[in-house]
């Protein structure tokens, strides 16, 4: 064999070896991340381990302790109930059990009334599909049909009415046992807690809002912005609205992970998820106002000769204090809320003073600004709305501090 032929034949082996080393390296890196810190990989690993443990326990009890004729129902139910959060495990298991009971009971009623036949199966299927559309079953509605099918198959193996009813009853008991084991394993073996993810998500959103406000403030303090700056600010404001939506989902998921979770007893203070939701909702509205401000400011760039300087200087100072208030929200930790509330009040008050100065300047120069009434009027309205949003956030956080276990929205409305 020539050297070229040997070289050619060795290339696939070298490439294959390189690919295997690359895969092994990635797997080792993934295991390192699982050991080092919490994240999606550790969470996925825990779910796999917990599912295997729950299935094994359920199978052991179903086969060795109860001697069930169809023991697979227990581990199947146990694995299905290993949801990511304890709350979801409880919620979905309740729906799953209800769906299974409906499907098995349906077969029991129809099976006793009609002899096993194709038409009997068709009737059971039709009724199960109708029951599965019940809204309260949610995503578990399809299990009514599955349970009815399994129950029909088990029903055929029975030799008499009593034997058949016993089989159907054992299926329900196996499902109950499997669900109970699945929930118990999820509670006992490192139940997931995601409250930190809510803090990080709110921090990221607040930092992004602060960054946009700071850029607008710095620019307008020096004079009318360029059209390019205004377009960029408007685009960033629209992106912030999308970020706020994702942050809201993260906060809801984090709050759900704490419900029914025994690890919450280890927390010094339960995270103020209601306060987080209010902050996110209001920052989303702030993003809309910032897009509106950017759109209005684009008109001041059309004619730099108009008397904008004093007005924009005050407006830049106003936005500076609003930006500092947003920056404080990026540091909104559960055990430091009282401190943040006091500092937030200071920046809101300073922003209010600047807003008063802006209004006074506009009134004093009304004759000079007659042609720009719509521009300045729009900016004044946006300033008032921005101030209102941060005032609402401050009021909400005050209520969270004074009433930590109450719904912040209801407390705010009462106050």
Secondary structure per residue as TSV (DSSP state, phi and psi in degrees):
chain	resnum	aa	ss	phi	psi
A	1	X	-	360.0	136.2
A	2	X	-	-75.0	167.0
A	3	X	H	-64.1	-37.3
A	4	X	H	-64.9	-41.6
A	5	X	H	-65.5	-39.9
A	6	X	H	-64.2	-40.9
A	7	X	H	-64.9	-40.6
A	8	X	H	-65.8	-41.7
A	9	X	H	-70.7	-25.1
A	10	X	H	-82.0	-18.8
A	11	X	H	-62.3	-46.9
A	12	X	H	-59.2	-38.4
A	13	X	H	-64.8	-41.0
A	14	X	H	-66.0	-42.7
A	15	X	H	-63.4	-41.5
A	16	X	H	-63.5	-41.7
A	17	X	H	-64.4	-40.8
A	18	X	H	-64.1	-40.4
A	19	X	H	-63.8	-43.1
A	20	X	H	-63.6	-42.3
A	21	X	H	-63.2	-39.2
A	22	X	H	-63.8	-42.6
A	23	X	H	-64.9	-43.2
A	24	X	H	-62.5	-41.0
A	25	X	H	-62.6	-41.3
A	26	X	H	-67.4	-38.2
A	27	X	H	-65.6	-42.2
A	28	X	H	-64.4	-39.8
A	29	X	H	-64.4	-38.6
A	30	X	H	-64.3	-43.0
A	31	X	H	-63.4	-35.7
A	32	X	H	-63.4	-39.6
A	33	X	H	-68.6	-35.2
A	34	X	H	-61.9	-40.8
A	35	X	H	-75.2	-33.2
A	36	X	H	-79.9	-43.4
A	37	X	S	-155.2	160.4
A	38	X	-	-73.6	149.1
A	39	X	S	173.6	-173.3
A	40	X	H	-58.2	-37.3
A	41	X	H	-69.3	-42.2
A	42	X	H	-65.9	-39.9
A	43	X	H	-62.9	-43.6
A	44	X	H	-64.5	-39.8
A	45	X	H	-63.5	-42.5
A	46	X	H	-62.7	-41.0
A	47	X	H	-62.4	-41.9
A	48	X	H	-63.4	-47.2
A	49	X	H	-65.1	-44.8
A	50	X	H	-66.2	-37.0
A	51	X	H	-64.3	-44.4
A	52	X	H	-62.6	-41.3
A	53	X	H	-64.9	-46.3
A	54	X	H	-64.3	-41.6
A	55	X	H	-64.1	-41.2
A	56	X	H	-64.9	-45.0
A	57	X	H	-62.5	-43.9
A	58	X	H	-64.6	-41.2
A	59	X	H	-64.2	-41.3
A	60	X	H	-60.8	-48.3
A	61	X	I	-66.7	-40.6
A	62	X	I	-66.5	-41.8
A	63	X	I	-87.7	-47.7
A	64	X	I	-89.3	-30.6
A	65	X	I	-92.8	-48.3
A	66	X	S	-97.6	-12.7
A	67	X	-	58.1	40.9
A	68	X	-	-66.8	145.9
A	69	X	T	-73.3	-29.5
A	70	X	T	-125.6	71.2
A	71	X	T	-66.6	-18.3
A	72	X	H	-63.5	-21.5
A	73	X	H	-61.8	-35.1
A	74	X	H	-68.1	-54.9
A	75	X	H	-64.1	-34.0
A	76	X	H	-58.9	-46.3
A	77	X	H	-66.7	-39.1
A	78	X	H	-62.6	-46.0
A	79	X	H	-66.2	-39.8
A	80	X	H	-63.7	-27.9
A	81	X	T	-88.8	-0.8
A	82	X	-	-80.9	67.8
A	83	X	-	-72.9	169.4
A	84	X	S	-65.9	-39.3
A	85	X	S	-112.0	156.1
A	86	X	H	-63.2	-41.1
A	87	X	H	-59.2	-45.8
A	88	X	H	-65.1	-35.3
A	89	X	H	-60.7	-45.5
A	90	X	H	-67.1	-45.9
A	91	X	H	-63.1	-49.5
A	92	X	H	-70.4	-33.1
A	93	X	H	-66.8	-37.9
A	94	X	H	-61.4	-46.1
A	95	X	H	-66.6	-39.8
A	96	X	H	-63.8	-46.2
A	97	X	H	-61.5	-43.1
A	98	X	H	-61.4	-42.0
A	99	X	H	-64.5	-42.1
A	100	X	H	-65.3	-43.9
A	101	X	H	-61.5	-41.9
A	102	X	H	-63.6	-45.7
A	103	X	H	-64.9	-45.3
A	104	X	H	-68.3	-42.7
A	105	X	H	-63.9	-37.7
A	106	X	H	-59.4	-46.4
A	107	X	H	-63.3	-38.3
A	108	X	H	-62.5	-43.6
A	109	X	H	-68.0	-49.7
A	110	X	H	-67.8	-38.8
A	111	X	H	-64.2	-33.9
A	112	X	H	-74.9	-27.8
A	113	X	H	-85.5	-32.0
A	114	X	S	-124.7	148.6
A	115	X	-	-74.7	150.6
A	116	X	S	-57.9	123.6
A	117	X	S	-164.6	170.9
A	118	X	H	-60.9	-41.2
A	119	X	H	-66.5	-34.2
A	120	X	H	-63.6	-44.0
A	121	X	H	-61.4	-40.7
A	122	X	H	-63.6	-40.9
A	123	X	H	-66.2	-44.0
A	124	X	H	-60.2	-43.8
A	125	X	H	-62.5	-46.4
A	126	X	H	-60.5	-47.7
A	127	X	H	-66.3	-37.7
A	128	X	H	-65.5	-40.7
A	129	X	H	-63.4	-37.5
A	130	X	H	-68.0	-43.1
A	131	X	H	-66.6	-33.4
A	132	X	T	-65.9	-15.7
A	133	X	T	-87.2	3.6
A	134	X	-	-65.1	126.8
A	135	X	G	-61.6	-33.8
A	136	X	G	-65.8	-18.4
A	137	X	G	-80.2	-17.5
A	138	X	G	56.6	-134.2
A	139	X	G	-70.3	-11.3
A	140	X	G	-89.4	4.5
A	141	X	G	-59.0	-35.3
A	142	X	H	-65.5	-18.2
A	143	X	H	-71.2	-17.8
A	144	X	H	-62.9	-45.1
A	145	X	H	-66.1	-44.7
A	146	X	H	-59.6	-44.2
A	147	X	H	-64.3	-39.6
A	148	X	H	-64.4	-39.2
A	149	X	H	-64.9	-48.5
A	150	X	H	-62.7	-39.9
A	151	X	H	-65.7	-37.1
A	152	X	H	-64.4	-43.1
A	153	X	H	-62.5	-42.6
A	154	X	H	-67.4	-33.8
A	155	X	H	-62.6	-36.2
A	156	X	H	-68.1	-25.3
A	157	X	H	-80.6	-14.7
A	158	X	-	-72.7	151.1
A	159	X	S	-98.5	-13.7
A	160	X	S	-161.6	171.8
A	161	X	H	-56.2	-43.3
A	162	X	H	-66.5	-43.8
A	163	X	H	-63.2	-41.0
A	164	X	H	-67.0	-42.9
A	165	X	H	-64.1	-35.0
A	166	X	H	-63.9	-40.9
A	167	X	H	-63.5	-44.1
A	168	X	H	-64.5	-38.9
A	169	X	H	-65.4	-38.5
A	170	X	H	-66.3	-33.5
A	171	X	H	-62.0	-43.7
A	172	X	H	-64.7	-42.4
A	173	X	H	-64.5	-38.1
A	174	X	H	-64.4	-40.0
A	175	X	H	-65.8	-43.2
A	176	X	H	-60.6	-44.4
A	177	X	H	-64.9	-45.2
A	178	X	H	-60.7	-43.6
A	179	X	H	-62.8	-42.6
A	180	X	H	-62.9	-41.7
A	181	X	H	-66.2	-42.2
A	182	X	H	-60.2	-45.8
A	183	X	H	-64.9	-43.1
A	184	X	H	-62.2	-43.6
A	185	X	H	-63.4	-41.0
A	186	X	H	-65.0	-32.5
A	187	X	H	-77.4	-41.6
A	188	X	H	-80.1	-40.7
A	189	X	T	-95.2	92.7
A	190	X	T	42.8	67.8
A	191	X	-	-63.7	134.7
A	192	X	-	-66.4	137.8
A	193	X	-	-127.6	123.2
A	194	X	-	-117.9	21.1
A	195	X	H	-62.8	-28.2
A	196	X	H	-65.5	-32.9
A	197	X	H	-63.8	-30.2
A	198	X	H	-66.6	-43.5
A	199	X	H	-62.0	-43.8
A	200	X	H	-64.9	-39.9
A	201	X	H	-66.7	-43.8
A	202	X	H	-64.7	-39.9
A	203	X	H	-59.9	-44.7
A	204	X	H	-63.7	-43.0
A	205	X	H	-64.4	-46.3
A	206	X	H	-63.4	-39.7
A	207	X	H	-63.1	-39.8
A	208	X	H	-66.1	-41.6
A	209	X	H	-64.5	-44.0
A	210	X	H	-60.6	-41.1
A	211	X	H	-61.6	-41.8
A	212	X	H	-68.3	-44.1
A	213	X	H	-62.4	-42.1
A	214	X	H	-62.0	-40.6
A	215	X	H	-65.8	-42.7
A	216	X	H	-65.1	-43.8
A	217	X	H	-60.2	-47.8
A	218	X	H	-63.1	-38.9
A	219	X	H	-71.2	-49.1
A	220	X	H	-70.9	-23.1
A	221	X	T	-65.0	-22.7
A	222	X	T	-98.4	-2.3
A	223	X	S	133.1	-177.2
A	224	X	-	-59.2	135.4
A	225	X	-	-75.9	164.0
A	226	X	-	-80.9	163.2
A	227	X	H	-62.4	-37.5
A	228	X	H	-62.9	-41.4
A	229	X	H	-62.1	-44.9
A	230	X	H	-62.3	-41.7
A	231	X	H	-64.6	-39.8
A	232	X	H	-64.6	-41.7
A	233	X	H	-64.3	-41.0
A	234	X	H	-64.5	-40.6
A	235	X	H	-63.8	-42.8
A	236	X	H	-66.5	-35.8
A	237	X	H	-62.5	-39.3
A	238	X	H	-67.7	-38.1
A	239	X	H	-65.2	-34.8
A	240	X	H	-63.7	-33.7
A	241	X	H	-62.7	-41.5
A	242	X	H	-67.6	-38.8
A	243	X	H	-64.0	-38.1
A	244	X	H	-62.6	-38.1
A	245	X	H	-63.9	-43.4
A	246	X	H	-66.9	-36.9
A	247	X	H	-64.4	-39.6
A	248	X	H	-60.4	-42.0
A	249	X	H	-63.7	-38.7
A	250	X	H	-65.0	-42.9
A	251	X	H	-63.3	-43.2
A	252	X	H	-62.7	-41.7
A	253	X	H	-64.6	-40.1
A	254	X	H	-65.5	-41.8
A	255	X	H	-63.3	-38.5
A	256	X	H	-65.3	-35.0
A	257	X	H	-68.2	-18.9
A	258	X	H	-88.4	-26.7
A	259	X	T	-64.7	132.8
A	260	X	T	63.4	10.6
A	261	X	-	-92.7	119.6
A	262	X	G	-64.7	-20.9
A	263	X	G	-69.2	-14.1
A	264	X	G	-64.7	-22.6
A	265	X	G	-67.6	-19.1
A	266	X	G	-85.4	-8.6
A	267	X	-	-79.1	137.1
A	268	X	S	-66.7	-36.5
A	269	X	S	-148.3	129.9
A	270	X	-	-68.4	133.7
A	271	X	-	-56.0	139.7
A	272	X	-	-80.8	75.0
A	273	X	H	-62.7	-34.5
A	274	X	H	-61.5	-41.6
A	275	X	H	-65.0	-39.6
A	276	X	H	-60.7	-43.2
A	277	X	H	-61.8	-42.0
A	278	X	H	-63.1	-44.3
A	279	X	H	-58.8	-45.3
A	280	X	H	-64.8	-45.6
A	281	X	H	-60.8	-42.1
A	282	X	H	-73.2	-34.7
A	283	X	H	-68.3	-30.0
A	284	X	H	-64.3	-40.6
A	285	X	H	-68.5	-35.6
A	286	X	H	-61.1	-39.4
A	287	X	H	-60.7	-39.1
A	288	X	H	-63.9	-42.6
A	289	X	H	-64.5	-38.0
A	290	X	H	-66.2	-37.7
A	291	X	H	-63.6	-39.4
A	292	X	H	-65.5	-42.0
A	293	X	H	-62.3	-43.2
A	294	X	H	-62.0	-40.3
A	295	X	H	-65.3	-41.2
A	296	X	H	-69.9	-40.6
A	297	X	H	-63.9	-25.6
A	298	X	H	-62.3	-24.6
A	299	X	H	-76.7	-23.6
A	300	X	H	-75.3	-13.9
A	301	X	T	-86.6	-7.1
A	302	X	S	-69.5	-35.0
A	303	X	-	-140.4	90.6
A	304	X	T	-63.0	-11.8
A	305	X	T	-77.6	-15.1
A	306	X	S	-71.6	153.1
A	307	X	S	-75.5	76.8
A	308	X	-	-96.6	-20.2
A	309	X	H	-56.0	-52.2
A	310	X	H	-66.5	-42.6
A	311	X	H	-60.8	-48.4
A	312	X	H	-67.2	-30.0
A	313	X	H	-63.9	-46.6
A	314	X	H	-64.4	-40.1
A	315	X	H	-65.7	-38.1
A	316	X	H	-63.4	-40.3
A	317	X	H	-65.3	-40.2
A	318	X	H	-59.4	-48.1
A	319	X	H	-65.1	-30.0
A	320	X	H	-61.2	-43.8
A	321	X	H	-70.1	-36.8
A	322	X	H	-63.4	-39.7
A	323	X	H	-63.2	-39.3
A	324	X	H	-65.5	-34.6
A	325	X	H	-64.3	-40.5
A	326	X	H	-65.6	-36.9
A	327	X	H	-63.2	-37.6
A	328	X	H	-62.6	-35.2
A	329	X	H	-67.3	-20.6
A	330	X	T	-74.6	-9.7
A	331	X	T	-114.3	27.4
A	332	X	-	-80.1	82.6
A	333	X	-	-95.3	150.2
A	334	X	G	-57.5	-40.9
A	335	X	G	-89.1	4.5
A	336	X	G	-127.5	19.9
A	337	X	H	-64.1	-40.0
A	338	X	H	-58.2	-44.1
A	339	X	H	-63.0	-42.8
A	340	X	H	-66.7	-35.8
A	341	X	H	-60.8	-43.4
A	342	X	H	-64.6	-44.5
A	343	X	H	-69.5	-35.1
A	344	X	H	-63.2	-40.2
A	345	X	H	-61.0	-38.0
A	346	X	H	-63.8	-45.8
A	347	X	H	-69.3	-36.0
A	348	X	H	-64.5	-40.4
A	349	X	H	-66.3	-42.0
A	350	X	H	-63.8	-40.0
A	351	X	H	-63.8	-36.8
A	352	X	H	-64.6	-40.4
A	353	X	H	-62.9	-41.7
A	354	X	H	-65.6	-37.0
A	355	X	H	-63.1	-39.1
A	356	X	H	-62.7	-41.3
A	357	X	H	-64.6	-38.5
A	358	X	H	-62.6	-46.1
A	359	X	H	-62.0	-43.2
A	360	X	H	-62.3	-42.2
A	361	X	H	-62.8	-40.3
A	362	X	H	-65.7	-40.8
A	363	X	H	-65.9	-42.0
A	364	X	H	-65.3	-34.1
A	365	X	T	-104.6	23.5
A	366	X	T	-56.9	-40.7
A	367	X	T	-66.4	-35.5
A	368	X	T	-74.9	-26.4
A	369	X	T	-103.9	19.9
A	370	X	G	-57.7	-37.6
A	371	X	G	-77.3	-13.1
A	372	X	G	-113.5	22.4
A	373	X	H	-56.3	-42.5
A	374	X	H	-67.0	-38.0
A	375	X	H	-64.7	-52.6
A	376	X	H	-70.4	-36.5
A	377	X	H	-62.3	-40.6
A	378	X	H	-64.3	-41.0
A	379	X	H	-67.3	-36.6
A	380	X	H	-65.9	-40.6
A	381	X	H	-64.1	-43.1
A	382	X	H	-64.2	-37.3
A	383	X	H	-63.6	-42.1
A	384	X	H	-64.1	-39.5
A	385	X	H	-69.3	-41.3
A	386	X	H	-58.4	-45.6
A	387	X	H	-61.4	-40.0
A	388	X	H	-63.7	-38.0
A	389	X	H	-64.3	-44.7
A	390	X	H	-73.5	-29.3
A	391	X	H	-65.7	-39.8
A	392	X	H	-65.0	-42.0
A	393	X	H	-59.5	-44.5
A	394	X	H	-60.6	-46.1
A	395	X	H	-61.0	-41.3
A	396	X	H	-62.2	-45.4
A	397	X	H	-67.7	-33.7
A	398	X	H	-60.5	-43.4
A	399	X	H	-67.0	-33.9
A	400	X	H	-63.9	-40.4
A	401	X	H	-67.3	-43.0
A	402	X	H	-78.6	-32.3
A	403	X	-	-131.0	73.7
A	404	X	T	-62.1	-24.4
A	405	X	T	-100.3	4.2
A	406	X	S	-98.5	160.4
A	407	X	-	-72.2	119.5
A	408	X	H	-61.7	-32.3
A	409	X	H	-69.2	-41.3
A	410	X	H	-69.2	-37.6
A	411	X	H	-65.9	-39.6
A	412	X	H	-63.0	-41.2
A	413	X	H	-68.9	-32.9
A	414	X	H	-71.9	-37.5
A	415	X	-	-71.9	360.0
